[in-house]
Amino acid sequence: MGGIAAFGTLPPIIDIFGIRLVLSLCGIVSGIVTTALPELFLYGGFWAILIIRIIQGFCLMPAMPTISKVTHSWARDSEQAIFVTILSLFMQLSVIITMPITGRLCNTSLGWPAAYYLFGILCLIVFILFFIIYRDWPHQSSLISQKEAKIISTNQQKKKLKDEKVPYIKMLTDRAVWACICVAISCGLSHWLFAQYGPLYMHEVLNYNVNSTGIWIAAPYFASIFSKVLVPLIEYFPKISLKFKIVWITFICQLINVLCYFVLGIWTSSSHLIAQIAIIVVLSANGAGFVGLAGNSHAIARQHAHFILSIVSLINYVITLIQPIIIAWIASSKDQEELANDWSKVFFAYGAISLVLNLLFFFGAGTKPRSWTEHNSSENKKENNKNVVYIDKL
């Protein structure tokens, strides 16, 4: 709920104050409430946790726009895939770090509060360092020379020192944007199904013990990191078309997801090995597919790609809000065999939904910058000329 509320308030604030200030404040607030959660729970119980979770959701919203903003400001056109890959690794690293450590801490005398203390303090440290080190534009940073700032600005499409207004209506009525939204829903379903319910599925259906579920569910996210890193290597093959890089790769990755969902639906509990391999492949393909999605967003939206990734954030929040209700409704049996059948239905349903969304993406996706990314007005042209002169002076 916090993330959904943030979608309508934070994007304009980011446009005004920049990603450095907004993300830093959100991260620091998130770290404070996370650290305080165990103590607040003693006094407020469920309602305290609910309020804190809403605050955490609100503060997480800038994460996706950050990928676009940093890439747009700091990456040359030839480096965008690498930037997107590295910046989006937080989705995998967060699970890899938190799942095993939390599982271990919960089975020690320190208990679950220790996990909140640990990650809350780490959150505070990381975002304070981010605020100290990061700058929204290369020429604002004291850590790089003027020569380096000019090199970074080379081949960037006359990036403005102040962001122009986002054409919200034109973007929301563009078929290519909706194609990105479709594949974002598919990616979000895959990521959050296993991030939220992977340990539960492994414990209750595959009969893994509690101590090992965190490790086993983190393993596929390791594989996802490697698959993400491989995608930018395609940039070294200039003969490969842009459509293959940002449309076909995403399409193929999502088809692999669909196939693995059907495999999980057939062998839901009968084979631990098949289930584990299928989960690894799903999350690996999903990670690579997200890089393609982000690349497609930048290709069609350019300086406004952060709005598409804001929508991706909103999609993820809606999924995390609705998915528990759906899973609780479908997979609610107490009997082991019936529970396995329930999860089989979940996997088949997710496979069918992903297939439909993937087809909508493929037939609606674009590869060229849309008309609303161009600076047509005399005011914009004048501002662009000023920025070009400024960059040349650097």
C-alpha positions in Angstrom: 0.0 0.0 0.0 2.9 2.3 0.7 4.4 1.7 -2.7 1.1 2.3 -4.4 0.7 5.6 -2.6 4.3 6.6 -3.4 3.7 6.1 -7.2 1.5 9.2 -7.2 3.7 11.4 -5.1 7.4 10.5 -5.5 8.0 10.7 -9.3 7.3 14.4 -9.5 9.4 15.0 -6.4 12.2 13.1 -8.0 12.0 15.3 -11.0 12.3 18.4 -8.8 14.9 17.4 -6.3 16.8 14.6 -8.0 17.3 11.0 -7.3 20.2 11.5 -4.9 18.2 13.5 -2.3 15.0 11.5 -2.6 16.5 8.0 -2.6 18.8 8.9 0.3 16.0 10.2 2.5 13.8 7.2 1.7 16.7 4.8 2.4 17.5 6.5 5.8 13.8 6.5 6.8 13.6 2.8 5.8 16.7 1.9 7.9 15.3 3.7 11.0 11.9 2.0 10.9 13.4 -1.4 10.2 15.8 -1.1 13.1 13.0 0.1 15.4 10.5 -2.6 14.3 11.2 -5.2 17.1 10.7 -2.6 19.8 7.7 -1.0 18.2 6.1 -4.4 17.8 6.2 -4.9 21.6 4.0 -1.8 22.0 1.9 -1.7 18.9 1.7 -5.4 17.8 0.2 -6.0 14.4 -0.7 -2.4 13.7 2.8 -1.3 14.4 4.1 -3.8 11.8 1.5 -2.7 9.3 2.4 0.9 9.6 6.1 0.1 9.3 5.6 -2.1 6.3 3.6 0.8 4.6 6.5 3.1 5.3 9.0 0.6 3.9 6.9 0.1 0.8 6.7 3.9 0.3 10.5 4.2 0.7 11.3 1.4 -1.7 9.5 3.0 -4.6 12.4 5.1 -6.0 14.5 1.9 -6.5 13.3 1.3 -10.0 13.4 4.9 -11.3 17.0 5.0 -9.9 18.0 2.5 -12.5 16.8 4.7 -15.3 17.9 8.0 -13.8 21.5 6.9 -13.1 21.8 5.2 -16.5 20.5 8.3 -18.3 22.8 10.6 -16.4 26.0 8.6 -16.2 26.1 6.0 -19.1 26.9 6.6 -22.7 24.6 4.9 -25.2 27.1 2.0 -25.6 27.2 1.4 -21.8 23.5 1.4 -21.0 23.1 -2.4 -20.9 26.0 -2.7 -18.4 24.6 0.0 -16.2 21.1 -1.5 -16.2 22.5 -4.9 -15.4 24.6 -3.8 -12.5 22.0 -1.5 -11.0 19.2 -4.1 -11.2 21.2 -6.7 -9.3 19.7 -5.4 -6.1 16.7 -7.6 -6.7 18.8 -10.7 -6.6 21.4 -9.6 -4.1 18.7 -8.6 -1.5 17.3 -12.2 -1.5 20.7 -13.8 -1.6 21.8 -11.8 1.5 18.7 -11.7 3.6 17.2 -15.2 3.1 20.1 -17.4 4.4 21.2 -14.9 7.2 17.6 -14.4 8.4 17.0 -18.2 8.4 20.1 -18.7 10.5 19.4 -15.9 13.0 15.8 -17.0 13.5 17.1 -20.4 14.7 19.5 -18.9 17.2 19.0 -17.4 20.7 19.1 -14.0 19.1 15.8 -14.7 17.3 14.1 -12.7 14.5 14.7 -9.2 16.1 18.4 -9.6 15.3 17.6 -9.7 11.6 15.8 -6.4 11.7 18.6 -4.8 13.8 21.3 -6.1 11.4 19.7 -5.1 8.1 18.3 -1.8 9.5 21.8 -0.6 10.6 23.3 -1.8 7.3 20.6 0.1 5.4 21.4 3.3 7.3 25.2 3.0 6.6 24.7 2.3 2.9 22.4 5.2 2.2 24.5 7.7 4.2 27.4 6.6 2.1 25.2 6.9 -1.1 24.3 10.5 -0.1 27.9 11.4 0.5 29.4 9.9 -2.7 26.7 10.0 -5.4 25.8 13.0 -7.6 22.9 13.3 -10.0 25.2 14.5 -12.9 28.8 13.8 -13.7 29.9 17.5 -13.7 28.6 17.8 -10.1 30.9 15.1 -8.7 34.3 16.0 -7.3 35.5 12.4 -7.7 35.9 12.7 -11.5 37.8 15.2 -13.6 36.3 17.6 -16.1 37.8 15.5 -18.9 36.0 12.4 -17.5 32.7 14.3 -17.3 33.1 15.3 -20.9 33.8 11.7 -22.0 30.7 10.4 -20.1 28.6 13.1 -21.8 29.9 12.0 -25.3 27.2 10.4 -27.4 24.5 11.1 -24.9 21.6 12.6 -26.6 22.1 16.2 -25.5 21.1 15.4 -21.9 19.6 18.4 -20.1 20.8 19.6 -16.7 17.1 19.8 -15.7 14.6 17.1 -16.7 11.8 18.2 -18.9 8.2 17.4 -18.1 7.1 13.8 -18.6 4.4 13.4 -21.2 2.3 11.1 -19.1 -0.8 11.0 -21.3 1.2 10.3 -24.5 3.2 7.5 -22.7 0.1 5.9 -21.2 -1.6 5.8 -24.6 1.4 4.3 -26.5 1.3 0.7 -27.5 5.0 0.2 -27.0 4.8 1.4 -23.4 2.0 -1.0 -22.7 4.1 -3.8 -24.2 6.7 -3.1 -21.6 4.0 -3.1 -18.9 2.8 -6.5 -20.0 6.3 -8.1 -19.7 6.9 -6.2 -16.5 3.8 -8.0 -15.0 5.2 -11.3 -16.2 8.6 -10.6 -14.7 7.1 -9.4 -11.4 5.0 -12.5 -11.1 8.0 -14.8 -11.5 10.2 -12.8 -9.1 7.7 -12.3 -6.3 6.2 -15.8 -6.4 9.5 -17.4 -5.4 10.7 -14.4 -3.3 7.5 -14.5 -1.2 6.6 -18.2 -1.4 9.8 -20.0 -2.4 10.7 -21.0 1.2 7.2 -22.0 2.0 6.9 -24.2 -1.2 10.2 -25.9 -0.4 9.4 -26.5 3.2 5.7 -27.6 2.9 5.7 -29.3 -0.5 9.3 -30.4 -1.1 9.9 -31.1 2.7 13.1 -29.1 3.1 13.9 -28.2 6.7 13.6 -24.6 7.8 17.4 -24.0 8.2 18.1 -25.0 4.5 15.1 -23.3 2.8 16.7 -19.9 2.8 19.9 -21.3 1.3 18.1 -23.3 -1.4 15.9 -20.4 -2.4 18.9 -18.1 -2.6 20.7 -20.4 -4.9 18.6 -19.6 -8.0 19.2 -15.9 -7.5 22.9 -16.6 -7.8 22.2 -18.1 -11.2 20.1 -15.1 -12.0 23.0 -12.8 -11.5 25.1 -14.7 -14.0 22.4 -14.7 -16.6 22.0 -10.9 -16.1 25.7 -10.3 -16.6 25.7 -12.3 -19.8 23.1 -10.1 -21.5 25.3 -6.9 -21.9 27.9 -9.0 -23.7 25.7 -9.0 -26.7 26.8 -5.3 -27.2 30.1 -6.7 -28.4 28.3 -8.2 -31.4 27.3 -5.1 -33.5 25.8 -7.2 -36.3 23.1 -8.4 -33.9 20.0 -6.2 -34.4 18.6 -4.0 -31.7 15.2 -5.8 -31.9 16.9 -9.1 -31.1 18.7 -7.5 -28.1 15.7 -5.8 -26.5 12.7 -7.7 -27.8 13.6 -11.3 -28.8 15.8 -11.9 -25.8 13.0 -10.8 -23.4 10.5 -12.9 -25.4 12.6 -16.0 -25.4 13.4 -15.6 -21.6 9.7 -15.4 -20.8 8.9 -18.4 -23.0 11.5 -20.3 -20.9 9.6 -19.2 -17.8 6.3 -20.5 -19.2 7.9 -23.9 -20.0 9.4 -24.1 -16.5 6.0 -23.3 -14.9 4.5 -26.2 -16.8 7.3 -28.4 -15.7 6.7 -27.4 -12.1 3.0 -28.0 -12.5 3.6 -31.6 -13.7 6.4 -32.5 -11.2 5.3 -30.3 -8.3 6.5 -32.6 -5.5 7.6 -35.8 -7.1 11.1 -34.7 -7.9 13.2 -32.3 -5.8 15.9 -32.2 -8.5 13.5 -31.2 -11.3 11.8 -28.6 -9.1 15.0 -27.1 -8.0 16.4 -26.9 -11.6 13.1 -25.5 -12.9 13.2 -22.7 -10.2 16.8 -21.9 -11.1 16.0 -21.7 -14.8 12.9 -19.5 -14.1 14.7 -17.0 -12.0 17.8 -17.0 -14.4 15.6 -16.4 -17.4 13.6 -13.8 -15.5 16.7 -11.9 -14.6 17.9 -11.7 -18.2 14.4 -10.8 -19.3 14.3 -7.9 -17.0 17.5 -6.5 -18.5 15.8 -6.7 -21.9 12.8 -5.0 -20.5 14.9 -2.1 -19.1 16.8 -1.9 -22.3 13.5 -1.7 -24.3 12.2 1.0 -21.9 15.3 3.1 -22.6 15.1 2.5 -26.3 11.6 3.8 -26.7 11.4 6.3 -23.9 14.9 7.7 -23.6 14.9 10.5 -21.0 11.4 9.5 -19.8 12.3 5.8 -19.2 12.2 6.4 -15.4 8.4 6.8 -15.6 8.1 3.3 -17.2 10.3 1.9 -14.4 8.1 3.7 -11.9 5.2 1.8 -13.3 7.2 -1.4 -13.0 7.6 -0.5 -9.3 3.8 0.0 -9.0 3.2 -3.4 -10.7 5.5 -5.1 -8.2 3.7 -3.5 -5.3 0.3 -4.5 -6.6 1.6 -8.1 -7.1 3.0 -8.3 -3.5 -0.4 -7.0 -2.2 -2.7 -9.3 -4.2 -0.5 -12.4 -4.6 -0.8 -13.5 -0.9 -4.6 -13.4 -1.2 -4.6 -15.5 -4.3 -2.0 -18.0 -3.1 -3.9 -18.4 0.3 -7.1 -19.0 -1.6 -5.7 -21.6 -4.0 -3.0 -23.3 -1.9 -4.7 -23.6 1.5 -5.0 -27.3 2.0 -3.4 -28.9 5.1 -3.0 -32.3 3.5 0.4 -32.9 1.9 -0.9 -34.4 -1.4 -3.7 -31.9 -1.8 -1.3 -29.1 -1.1 0.9 -30.3 -3.9 -2.1 -30.4 -6.3 -2.9 -26.8 -5.2 0.6 -25.7 -6.1 0.4 -27.5 -9.4 -2.7 -25.3 -10.2 -0.7 -22.2 -9.2 2.2 -23.1 -11.5 -0.1 -23.8 -14.5 -2.0 -20.6 -13.9 1.1 -18.5 -13.8 2.4 -20.2 -16.9 -0.8 -19.4 -18.8 -0.8 -15.8 -17.7 2.9 -15.3 -18.5 2.3 -16.8 -22.0 -0.5 -14.3 -22.8 1.5 -11.4 -21.4 4.6 -12.4 -23.4 2.7 -12.6 -26.7 1.2 -9.1 -26.0 4.7 -7.8 -25.4 6.2 -9.3 -28.5 3.5 -8.0 -30.9 3.4 -4.5 -29.3 7.1 -3.8 -28.5 9.0 -1.0 -30.2 12.7 -0.4 -30.8 12.9 3.2 -31.8 12.5 6.4 -29.7 8.9 7.5 -29.7 7.8 10.9 -31.0 7.2 12.2 -27.5 11.0 11.9 -26.7 11.9 14.5 -29.2 12.6 18.1 -28.2 10.4 20.0 -30.7 9.6 23.3 -29.0 11.8 26.3 -29.5 12.3 26.5 -25.7 13.6 23.0 -25.5 15.9 23.6 -28.5 17.3 26.7 -26.8 17.8 24.9 -23.6 19.6 22.0 -25.4 21.9 24.4 -27.1 22.9 25.9 -23.8 23.6 22.5 -22.4 25.8 21.5 -25.4 27.8 24.7 -24.9 28.1 24.0 -21.2 29.3 20.4 -21.9 31.8 21.6 -24.5 33.2 24.1 -22.0 33.9 21.2 -19.6 
